[in-house]
Amino acid sequence: MMEDYYMNHGQEKFYAFILERVQHGKQEEAKALLEESFQRQEDKTFSKEFMEEFMIRMSALLKPEHIEEVQETMGQFRTRFVK
């Protein structure tokens, strides 16, 4: 976990948005994946390859009815963070 890392406001909103849509029992796995993505943003190692892997892994954790909504939201942010 990222004990020394603090999320910015946008990350906090995205974190809450995602966790509200995750399958029961998958929250810890989703939190870890989100925290890894935020750390990569901070370290400037957030790549296109990681974004693609992130979307696949996160989609597997979401409630089926929210997958499309979350993928659309992540797609909007893709250009902001991907090198």
C-alpha positions as CSV (number, residue, x, y, z in Angstrom):
1,M,0.0,0.0,0.0
2,M,1.0,3.6,-0.5
3,E,1.4,4.8,3.0
4,D,3.4,7.9,2.0
5,Y,1.3,8.9,-0.9
6,Y,-1.7,11.3,-0.8
7,M,-4.3,11.4,-3.5
8,N,-5.2,14.6,-5.1
9,H,-8.8,15.7,-5.3
10,G,-9.4,14.2,-8.8
11,Q,-7.9,10.9,-7.7
12,E,-10.0,10.8,-4.6
13,K,-13.1,11.3,-6.8
14,F,-12.1,8.6,-9.2
15,Y,-11.2,6.3,-6.3
16,A,-14.7,6.7,-4.9
17,F,-16.3,6.4,-8.3
18,I,-14.6,3.1,-9.0
19,L,-15.1,1.6,-5.6
20,E,-18.8,2.2,-5.7
21,R,-19.0,0.1,-8.9
22,V,-16.7,-2.8,-7.8
23,Q,-18.1,-6.3,-7.1
24,H,-18.7,-7.3,-3.5
25,G,-15.5,-8.8,-2.2
26,K,-13.2,-7.2,-4.8
27,Q,-12.7,-3.9,-3.1
28,E,-9.2,-4.6,-1.7
29,E,-8.0,-5.8,-5.1
30,A,-9.5,-2.7,-6.8
31,K,-7.9,-0.4,-4.1
32,A,-4.5,-1.9,-4.7
33,L,-4.8,-1.5,-8.5
34,L,-6.0,2.2,-8.1
35,E,-3.2,2.9,-5.8
36,E,-0.7,1.5,-8.2
37,S,-2.0,3.6,-11.0
38,F,-1.9,6.8,-8.8
39,Q,1.7,6.0,-7.8
40,R,2.7,5.5,-11.5
41,Q,1.1,8.9,-12.2
42,E,3.2,10.4,-9.5
43,D,6.4,8.6,-10.6
44,K,5.6,9.5,-14.3
45,T,5.7,5.8,-15.2
46,F,2.0,5.6,-16.2
47,S,2.3,4.3,-19.8
48,K,-0.1,3.3,-22.5
49,E,0.7,-0.4,-21.8
50,F,-0.1,0.0,-18.1
51,M,-3.3,1.9,-18.9
52,E,-4.4,-1.0,-21.2
53,E,-3.5,-3.6,-18.5
54,F,-5.3,-1.5,-15.8
55,M,-8.5,-1.3,-17.9
56,I,-8.5,-5.1,-18.4
57,R,-7.8,-5.9,-14.8
58,M,-10.2,-3.3,-13.4
59,S,-13.0,-4.4,-15.7
60,A,-12.8,-7.9,-14.2
61,L,-13.4,-6.4,-10.8
62,L,-16.5,-4.3,-11.7
63,K,-20.1,-5.2,-11.4
64,P,-21.2,-6.1,-15.0
65,E,-23.7,-3.3,-15.2
66,H,-20.9,-0.7,-14.6
67,I,-18.2,-1.9,-17.0
68,E,-19.1,0.2,-20.0
69,E,-19.6,3.3,-17.8
70,V,-16.2,2.9,-16.2
71,Q,-14.5,2.1,-19.4
72,E,-15.9,5.3,-21.0
73,T,-14.8,7.4,-18.0
74,M,-11.3,5.9,-18.1
75,G,-11.1,6.5,-21.8
76,Q,-11.7,10.2,-21.2
77,F,-8.7,10.4,-18.8
78,R,-6.4,8.2,-21.0
79,T,-4.9,11.2,-22.9
80,R,-4.2,13.1,-19.7
81,F,-1.9,10.5,-18.1
82,V,-0.5,8.3,-20.8
83,K,2.8,9.0,-22.4
